C-alpha cells in the first residue's frame, strides 16, 4: 500500500491506493464555501470590533449614544434597573430620616409632629417617595415644617428624579423614533443584472418604496468592495471603489415614488471595464448599495443598505416592468419586483468589444496617403507662392492674378471638384486645358515652368495685355525680350541684379 497526498479543499488528505490498481482518480475541485458578506441583504454590517484595550472608556464618555445603540433587551433592562435602584435608594433615605428622628416609634402619638406624617415603616416611606416623585399626592402622607433635613432631601429628590427621567425617557424615545424601521419598507431587488441598455453594457438593480410617504432628497450610492494588491506589494482586503450611478448627470438624486431601476454604465472609467461573462466565474467582489433620504413624516435621516455578491449578478438579464396604467392612476405590481428575463447580451467585456471593433475597422492607410498628398500639394503651393512673389509688382498688377498659383493648385489637388471657371486662367492656359488629354498635373507643371522663368518666354506667350504694352499687338509674337519697353526692361534688370 502506498500513500498519496492530494488536496482536500484548501489543505491535503491522504488517499490509499492498491499497488496493482489502475490509474489515480482525477482530483476533484473543492466545493466553494459560502461567500462571506461584508454587508448583509438586510443592511447589517458584518464587522466586530475587538482588542480595544483601554479604548472602551470612550463608550462611557458618550453614554447616551451607547445606550441608544444597545439592543432593546438591554435598554429595557437598564431602564427598569435604574428606576428600581433610584426608587429604593430614595425610599431608604426617607426611612433613615424617620428612624433617626424616632418618628417610627411615635407615629401614633397625636401630640408629636413627625418629619413625614403617617410614615411607620419602610413600605410607608417607599409609598411616600413614589407619591412625591409621581406627583400623585393622595394627601395622607406629607412632609412637615419641623424637618429641615427632609426639606433638603425633597429638593435633592426632585433634581435627581428630573435628571433620571430626562436621560432614560429621552433615550427610549430616541430609540423608538429611530428611522431604522423606515428602512424596512424600502426594497431592493434580490439580484442585479448586466445587459445592454441604450447601446451600452450596463449594471442594473431595482429599488422601491412600499409607503405612500416619500423619501425627501433621496440619494443613492454604490461601492465596489474587492481585494487587490498595490504595485508596492500592499494587500488591501476590502478596497472600496466608487460606482458611478449618475453622479455627474444628477441621476443619483431619486424621486422615489414608484420602483426605479438604477444603472451603472460600464465604460473605460468603470471598475468593471474588464469584466466578462467568463471572468465572473472566477471574480470575487461585492457591490454595496446605500440609499439615503429624509423621512417625510418625521424629518429624520434614514439610510437603507444592501449588497450583491458576484453570484447575485445575472449576466444577460433584464427586469420585468412593474408599472401599468389603470383608470386614473398608475399601478405597481410588486409580485414582479424581483423577476428578470434573459435578453441577448454579448459575453465579452467592454474592453474586448472595443478591441474587436478597432480590429474590424477599415485600415487608415488611405487616409495617411491622402495626408501625404495634401502635404505635397502644400509644398508645391509654397513654391508657386515664392515664384509669384518674385515677379515684378507691375507685372503682378497687370496680370491681376496674384493668387493664381493657389487657385490652380486647389483645382489640381481636388480632381472631383472643378469649382473654378476657365476665366480665372490666362488665355494660353485656357487653350491648353481645353485640349483633350491634357491632365491637371501637366497643367500645373507647365504653369510652374512658365512662372519660374517668365522673361525667357516669347512675347507671344504673354497675355494680350502685355503684348499690347510690348508693342507687339496681335502679330508681334516673334519679338523677344529686347523689344520690351524701356520701363519693363529696367524693371527686369532690377529684378535679376
C-alpha positions as CSV (number, residue, x, y, z in Angstrom):
1,X,0.0,0.0,0.0
2,X,1.2,3.4,-0.8
3,X,0.0,6.8,0.5
4,X,-0.5,9.6,-1.9
5,X,-1.3,13.1,-0.8
6,X,-3.7,15.4,-2.6
7,X,-5.7,18.5,-1.8
8,X,-8.7,18.3,0.4
9,X,-10.5,21.6,-0.1
10,X,-7.7,24.0,0.6
11,X,-5.4,21.6,2.5
12,X,-4.5,17.9,2.0
13,X,-5.8,14.5,2.6
14,X,-4.3,11.0,2.4
15,X,-5.6,8.6,-0.2
16,X,-4.6,4.9,-0.2
17,X,-4.4,3.1,-3.4
18,X,-3.6,-0.5,-4.3
19,X,-0.1,-1.3,-5.7
20,X,-1.6,-3.1,-8.7
21,X,-4.5,-0.8,-9.1
22,X,-5.2,1.3,-12.2
23,X,-4.7,5.0,-12.7
24,X,-5.3,7.5,-10.0
25,X,-8.8,9.0,-9.8
26,X,-8.8,12.6,-11.1
27,X,-8.7,15.2,-8.4
28,X,-12.0,16.9,-7.6
29,X,-12.3,20.6,-7.1
30,X,-13.1,21.5,-3.6
31,X,-16.7,22.8,-3.1
32,X,-16.8,26.6,-2.9
33,X,-17.6,27.8,0.5
34,X,-20.3,30.3,1.4
35,X,-19.3,33.8,0.4
36,X,-18.6,35.9,3.5
37,X,-20.5,39.1,3.0
38,X,-19.4,42.5,4.3
39,X,-23.0,43.8,4.3
40,X,-26.0,41.5,4.7
41,X,-29.0,41.8,2.5
42,X,-30.9,43.5,5.3
43,X,-28.2,46.1,5.6
44,X,-26.4,44.9,8.7
45,X,-22.6,45.2,8.5
46,X,-20.7,42.0,9.5
47,X,-18.0,43.8,11.4
48,X,-17.0,43.2,15.0
49,X,-14.5,45.4,16.9
50,X,-12.1,43.5,19.1
51,X,-9.0,44.1,21.2
52,X,-10.0,47.6,22.0
53,X,-7.8,47.7,25.2
54,X,-8.2,50.9,27.1
55,X,-10.4,52.4,24.3
56,X,-13.6,51.0,25.9
57,X,-13.7,54.1,28.2
58,X,-14.7,56.1,25.1
59,X,-18.1,54.4,25.2
60,X,-18.8,55.7,28.7
61,X,-17.8,59.2,27.7
62,X,-20.7,59.1,25.2
63,X,-23.1,57.2,27.4
64,X,-26.3,58.5,25.8
65,X,-25.3,57.2,22.3
66,X,-24.1,54.0,23.9
67,X,-27.5,53.4,25.4
68,X,-29.3,54.2,22.2
69,X,-27.1,51.8,20.2
70,X,-27.8,48.9,22.6
71,X,-30.3,46.3,21.8
72,X,-33.8,46.6,23.0
73,X,-33.5,43.9,25.7
74,X,-30.5,45.7,27.2
75,X,-32.3,49.1,27.0
76,X,-35.3,47.7,28.9
77,X,-33.1,46.1,31.5
78,X,-31.2,49.3,32.1
79,X,-34.4,51.3,32.2
80,X,-36.1,49.1,34.8
81,X,-32.9,48.6,36.8
82,X,-32.1,52.4,37.0
83,X,-35.6,53.3,38.2
84,X,-35.7,50.5,40.7
85,X,-32.4,51.4,42.2
86,X,-33.2,55.1,42.3
87,X,-36.6,54.5,44.0
88,X,-35.2,52.1,46.6
89,X,-32.3,54.5,47.4
90,X,-34.6,57.5,47.9
91,X,-37.1,55.5,49.9
92,X,-34.3,54.3,52.1
93,X,-33.2,57.9,52.7
94,X,-36.7,58.8,53.9
95,X,-36.8,55.8,56.1
96,X,-33.3,56.6,57.6
97,X,-34.5,60.2,58.4
98,X,-37.7,58.8,60.1
99,X,-35.6,56.2,62.0
100,X,-33.0,58.7,63.3
101,X,-35.7,61.2,64.5
102,X,-37.7,58.5,66.2
103,X,-40.7,59.0,64.0
104,X,-41.3,55.3,63.6
105,X,-41.9,54.8,67.4
106,X,-44.0,57.9,67.9
107,X,-46.0,57.8,64.7
108,X,-49.3,57.1,66.5
109,X,-48.8,59.9,69.1
110,X,-51.2,62.7,68.2
111,X,-49.2,65.3,70.1
112,X,-45.9,64.5,68.2
113,X,-45.1,66.2,64.9
114,X,-43.0,63.8,62.7
115,X,-40.9,64.7,59.7
116,X,-43.3,62.9,57.4
117,X,-46.8,62.2,58.6
118,X,-48.1,58.6,58.6
119,X,-44.7,57.0,57.9
120,X,-44.4,54.0,60.1
121,X,-42.0,51.6,58.3
122,X,-40.0,51.2,55.1
123,X,-43.1,50.4,52.9
124,X,-44.8,53.6,54.0
125,X,-41.6,55.5,53.3
126,X,-41.4,53.9,49.9
127,X,-45.0,54.9,49.1
128,X,-44.3,58.5,50.2
129,X,-41.4,58.7,47.8
130,X,-43.5,57.3,44.9
131,X,-46.3,59.7,45.6
132,X,-43.9,62.6,45.7
133,X,-41.9,61.5,42.6
134,X,-45.0,60.8,40.5
135,X,-46.8,64.0,41.9
136,X,-49.7,61.8,42.8
137,X,-50.3,63.3,46.3
138,X,-53.0,61.4,48.0
139,X,-52.9,63.8,51.0
140,X,-52.4,61.1,53.6
141,X,-48.6,61.3,53.8
142,X,-47.0,64.7,53.6
143,X,-43.8,66.5,54.8
144,X,-44.0,68.9,57.8
145,X,-42.1,72.1,58.5
146,X,-40.4,70.6,61.6
147,X,-37.9,68.6,59.5
148,X,-35.2,70.8,57.7
149,X,-33.3,67.6,56.6
150,X,-36.5,66.4,55.0
151,X,-36.8,69.6,53.0
152,X,-33.2,69.2,51.7
153,X,-33.8,65.6,50.8
154,X,-37.0,66.6,49.0
155,X,-35.1,69.1,46.9
156,X,-32.4,66.5,46.1
157,X,-35.1,64.0,45.1
158,X,-36.8,66.5,42.7
159,X,-33.4,67.3,40.9
160,X,-32.3,63.6,40.7
161,X,-35.7,62.5,39.5
162,X,-35.7,65.1,36.7
163,X,-32.3,64.0,35.5
164,X,-33.1,60.3,35.5
165,X,-36.4,60.9,33.7
166,X,-34.8,63.1,31.1
167,X,-32.0,60.7,30.5
168,X,-33.9,57.4,30.4
169,X,-37.1,58.6,28.8
170,X,-35.2,60.6,26.2
171,X,-33.1,57.5,25.4
172,X,-36.1,55.3,25.0
173,X,-37.9,58.0,22.9
174,X,-34.9,58.4,20.5
175,X,-34.6,54.6,20.2
176,X,-38.3,54.2,19.4
177,X,-38.2,57.0,16.8
178,X,-35.1,55.9,15.1
179,X,-35.7,55.7,11.3
180,X,-34.1,52.2,11.1
181,X,-37.6,50.7,10.8
182,X,-38.4,53.0,8.0
183,X,-35.7,51.2,6.0
184,X,-37.8,48.0,6.3
185,X,-40.3,49.5,3.8
186,X,-37.5,50.3,1.3
187,X,-37.0,47.4,-1.1
188,X,-34.0,46.3,-3.2
189,X,-34.1,43.7,-5.8
190,X,-32.7,40.3,-4.9
191,X,-30.4,40.2,-7.9
192,X,-28.5,42.7,-10.0
193,X,-28.4,42.3,-13.8
194,X,-26.0,43.2,-16.6
195,X,-27.3,43.7,-20.1
196,X,-27.3,46.2,-23.0
197,X,-29.2,49.5,-22.4
198,X,-29.1,52.4,-24.9
199,X,-26.3,50.6,-26.8
200,X,-24.0,50.3,-23.7
201,X,-23.3,47.5,-21.3
202,X,-25.0,48.4,-18.1
203,X,-25.2,47.1,-14.5
204,X,-28.7,47.5,-13.1
205,X,-30.7,46.9,-9.9
206,X,-34.1,48.0,-8.7
207,X,-35.2,50.0,-5.6
208,X,-38.7,50.6,-4.4
209,X,-40.7,52.4,-1.6
210,X,-43.6,50.5,-0.1
211,X,-45.1,53.5,1.8
212,X,-47.1,56.4,0.3
213,X,-45.0,58.8,2.3
214,X,-42.0,59.9,0.3
215,X,-38.3,60.0,0.9
216,X,-37.2,63.6,0.6
217,X,-33.9,64.3,-1.1
218,X,-33.3,60.6,-1.7
219,X,-29.8,59.8,-2.9
220,X,-28.2,56.5,-3.9
221,X,-24.5,55.5,-3.9
222,X,-22.7,52.3,-4.8
223,X,-19.4,50.9,-3.5
224,X,-17.4,48.1,-5.0
225,X,-15.6,46.0,-2.4
226,X,-12.8,44.0,-3.9
227,X,-9.4,42.8,-2.7
228,X,-6.4,44.0,-4.6
229,X,-2.6,44.4,-4.3
230,X,-0.9,47.6,-5.0
231,X,2.2,47.9,-7.1
232,X,4.2,48.4,-3.9
233,X,3.1,45.0,-2.7
234,X,0.5,46.2,-0.1
235,X,-2.6,43.9,0.1
236,X,-5.9,45.6,0.5
237,X,-8.6,43.1,1.6
238,X,-11.6,45.4,1.3
239,X,-10.7,48.1,-1.2
240,X,-13.6,50.4,-1.8
241,X,-14.2,51.8,-5.3
242,X,-17.0,54.1,-6.3
243,X,-19.5,53.0,-8.9
244,X,-21.0,56.0,-10.8
245,X,-24.7,55.7,-10.9
246,X,-25.3,59.1,-12.3
247,X,-23.4,61.5,-10.1
248,X,-22.3,63.7,-13.0
249,X,-25.8,63.8,-14.5
250,X,-27.9,64.0,-11.3
251,X,-29.4,60.6,-11.9
252,X,-28.4,59.6,-8.3
253,X,-31.0,62.0,-6.9
254,X,-34.1,59.9,-6.8
255,X,-37.8,60.8,-6.9
256,X,-38.7,57.5,-5.3
257,X,-42.5,57.4,-5.8
258,X,-42.5,54.2,-7.9
259,X,-39.8,51.5,-8.3
260,X,-36.8,52.7,-10.1
261,X,-34.0,50.9,-12.0
262,X,-30.6,52.2,-11.0
263,X,-28.0,52.0,-13.8
264,X,-24.2,52.0,-13.8
265,X,-22.8,52.3,-17.3
266,X,-19.7,50.1,-17.8
267,X,-17.1,52.1,-19.7
268,X,-13.4,52.8,-19.6
269,X,-13.7,54.5,-16.2
270,X,-15.8,51.7,-14.6
271,X,-14.1,49.1,-12.4
272,X,-16.0,46.5,-14.5
273,X,-14.2,47.5,-17.7
274,X,-12.5,44.1,-17.9
275,X,-15.5,42.1,-16.6
276,X,-16.9,39.5,-19.0
277,X,-19.3,36.6,-18.5
278,X,-16.5,34.2,-18.3
279,X,-14.4,36.2,-15.8
280,X,-17.4,36.5,-13.5
281,X,-17.0,32.8,-12.6
282,X,-13.6,33.5,-11.0
283,X,-14.0,37.1,-9.8
284,X,-14.9,37.8,-6.2
285,X,-16.4,41.2,-5.4
286,X,-19.3,42.7,-3.5
287,X,-21.5,45.7,-4.5
288,X,-22.8,47.7,-1.6
289,X,-25.8,49.9,-2.2
290,X,-26.6,52.8,0.1
291,X,-29.9,54.7,-0.1
292,X,-30.2,57.8,2.0
293,X,-33.0,60.2,2.4
294,X,-35.1,62.2,4.9
295,X,-38.3,60.7,6.2
296,X,-41.2,63.0,5.2
297,X,-43.2,62.4,8.3
298,X,-40.5,62.8,11.0
299,X,-37.8,64.8,9.2
300,X,-35.1,62.4,10.3
301,X,-32.4,61.0,8.0
302,X,-32.9,57.4,7.0
303,X,-30.3,55.0,5.4
304,X,-31.1,51.7,3.8
305,X,-28.3,49.3,2.7
306,X,-28.0,46.0,0.8
307,X,-25.3,44.2,-1.2
308,X,-24.8,42.0,-4.2
309,X,-22.1,39.4,-4.5
310,X,-20.7,38.1,-7.8
311,X,-23.1,35.1,-7.8
312,X,-26.1,37.5,-7.4
313,X,-25.3,39.4,-10.6
314,X,-27.1,37.9,-13.6
315,X,-25.4,38.4,-16.9
316,X,-27.7,38.9,-19.9
317,X,-30.9,39.6,-17.8
318,X,-33.3,42.5,-17.6
319,X,-36.0,43.4,-15.1
320,X,-39.7,42.8,-15.8
321,X,-41.8,46.0,-15.9
322,X,-43.9,46.5,-12.8
323,X,-45.9,49.7,-13.6
324,X,-49.2,49.7,-15.5
325,X,-51.7,52.4,-16.3
326,X,-55.1,51.9,-14.9
327,X,-58.2,54.1,-14.9
328,X,-56.9,57.3,-13.5
329,X,-53.8,56.0,-11.7
330,X,-50.6,54.0,-12.1
331,X,-50.5,50.6,-10.5
332,X,-47.3,49.0,-9.3
333,X,-47.2,45.2,-9.3
334,X,-44.7,44.2,-6.6
335,X,-45.1,40.5,-7.4
336,X,-42.7,41.1,-10.4
337,X,-40.4,43.4,-8.5
338,X,-37.5,40.8,-8.3
339,X,-38.3,39.0,-11.6
340,X,-35.9,39.1,-14.5
341,X,-35.8,37.6,-18.0
342,X,-32.9,36.8,-20.4
343,X,-32.0,39.1,-23.3
344,X,-29.3,38.8,-26.0
345,X,-26.1,40.2,-24.5
346,X,-22.6,39.8,-25.8
347,X,-20.5,37.7,-23.4
348,X,-17.4,39.9,-23.8
349,X,-16.2,42.7,-21.6
350,X,-16.3,46.3,-22.8
351,X,-12.6,46.3,-23.3
352,X,-12.8,43.2,-25.5
353,X,-15.6,44.7,-27.5
354,X,-13.6,47.9,-28.1
355,X,-10.6,45.9,-29.2
356,X,-12.6,43.8,-31.6
357,X,-14.3,46.9,-33.0
358,X,-10.9,48.5,-33.5
359,X,-9.5,45.4,-35.3
360,X,-12.6,45.2,-37.6
361,X,-12.4,48.9,-38.5
362,X,-11.0,49.9,-42.0
363,X,-7.3,50.5,-42.4
364,X,-6.1,54.0,-42.1
365,X,-3.5,53.8,-44.9
366,X,-5.7,55.7,-47.5
367,X,-6.0,58.5,-45.0
368,X,-2.3,58.5,-44.5
369,X,-1.6,58.6,-48.2
370,X,-4.2,61.4,-48.7
371,X,-2.4,63.4,-45.9
372,X,0.9,62.9,-47.7
373,X,-0.6,64.1,-51.0
374,X,-2.0,67.2,-49.2
375,X,1.4,67.9,-47.7
376,X,3.0,67.7,-51.2
377,X,0.3,70.0,-52.5
378,X,1.0,72.5,-49.8
379,X,4.8,72.3,-50.5
380,X,4.0,72.9,-54.2
381,X,1.7,75.8,-53.2
382,X,4.5,77.4,-51.2
383,X,6.9,77.0,-54.2
384,X,4.4,78.7,-56.5
385,X,3.9,81.4,-54.0
386,X,7.6,82.1,-54.0
387,X,7.7,82.2,-57.8
388,X,4.7,84.6,-57.9
389,X,6.3,86.9,-55.4
390,X,9.5,87.1,-57.5
391,X,7.6,88.7,-60.4
392,X,7.8,92.5,-60.7
393,X,5.0,94.3,-58.9
394,X,3.7,95.9,-62.1
395,X,3.6,92.6,-63.8
396,X,1.6,91.2,-60.9
397,X,-0.8,94.1,-61.1
398,X,-1.1,93.8,-64.9
399,X,-1.9,90.1,-64.8
400,X,-4.2,90.7,-61.8
401,X,-3.7,87.2,-60.6
402,X,-1.5,87.2,-57.5
403,X,-3.5,84.2,-56.2
404,X,-3.3,82.3,-59.4
405,X,-0.9,79.5,-58.2
406,X,-3.1,78.8,-55.2
407,X,-6.2,78.5,-57.3
408,X,-4.6,76.3,-59.8
409,X,-3.1,74.0,-57.1
410,X,-6.5,73.7,-55.4
411,X,-8.1,72.7,-58.7
412,X,-5.4,70.2,-59.4
413,X,-5.4,68.6,-55.9
414,X,-9.1,68.0,-55.9
415,X,-9.9,66.2,-59.1
416,X,-13.5,65.6,-58.2
417,X,-14.3,69.3,-57.8
418,X,-13.8,71.9,-60.6
419,X,-15.2,74.9,-58.9
420,X,-13.2,77.4,-60.7
421,X,-14.2,78.8,-64.1
422,X,-11.8,79.0,-67.1
423,X,-12.0,82.7,-67.0
424,X,-9.7,82.7,-63.9
425,X,-6.8,81.3,-66.1
426,X,-4.7,83.2,-68.7
427,X,-5.7,82.7,-72.4
428,X,-2.8,80.4,-73.1
429,X,-3.7,78.1,-70.2
430,X,-7.4,78.1,-71.2
431,X,-6.4,76.8,-74.7
432,X,-4.1,74.2,-73.2
433,X,-6.7,73.0,-70.7
434,X,-9.3,72.8,-73.4
435,X,-7.2,70.2,-75.4
436,X,-8.3,66.6,-74.5
437,X,-5.6,64.5,-72.9
438,X,-4.0,67.4,-71.0
439,X,-4.2,66.3,-67.4
440,X,-4.2,68.7,-64.5
441,X,-0.7,67.5,-63.5
442,X,0.6,68.7,-66.9
443,X,-1.2,71.9,-66.5
444,X,0.4,72.6,-63.1
445,X,3.9,71.7,-64.3
446,X,3.6,73.9,-67.4
447,X,2.2,76.7,-65.3
448,X,5.0,76.4,-62.8
449,X,7.5,76.4,-65.7
450,X,6.1,79.5,-67.2
451,X,6.0,81.3,-63.9
452,X,9.5,80.2,-62.9
453,X,11.2,82.0,-65.8
454,X,8.7,84.5,-67.2
455,X,11.1,86.7,-69.1
456,X,12.6,83.8,-71.2
457,X,9.4,83.2,-72.9
458,X,8.3,84.9,-76.1
459,X,6.1,87.9,-76.1
460,X,3.5,85.9,-78.0
461,X,3.1,83.7,-74.9
462,X,2.2,86.6,-72.7
463,X,-1.4,87.7,-72.1
464,X,-2.8,90.1,-74.7
465,X,-2.5,93.0,-72.3
466,X,1.3,92.5,-72.0
467,X,1.6,92.0,-75.8
468,X,-0.1,95.3,-76.2
469,X,2.3,97.0,-73.8
470,X,5.3,95.4,-75.5
471,X,4.2,96.9,-78.9
472,X,3.6,93.5,-80.5
473,X,-0.1,93.9,-81.0
474,X,-1.6,90.8,-82.4
475,X,1.2,89.9,-84.8
476,X,4.3,90.7,-82.8
477,X,4.7,87.3,-81.3
478,X,8.2,86.8,-82.6
479,X,9.8,89.8,-80.7
480,X,12.0,88.8,-77.8
481,X,12.9,90.5,-74.5
482,X,15.0,93.1,-76.3
483,X,11.9,94.6,-77.9
484,X,10.2,95.2,-74.5
485,X,9.5,98.8,-73.5
486,X,12.3,100.6,-71.6
487,X,10.3,100.6,-68.3
488,X,9.8,96.9,-68.4
489,X,13.5,96.3,-69.3
490,X,14.6,98.4,-66.4
491,X,12.2,96.6,-64.0
492,X,13.6,93.3,-65.4
493,X,17.2,94.3,-64.9
494,X,16.4,95.4,-61.3
495,X,14.7,92.1,-60.8
496,X,17.7,89.9,-61.8
497,X,20.5,92.1,-60.4
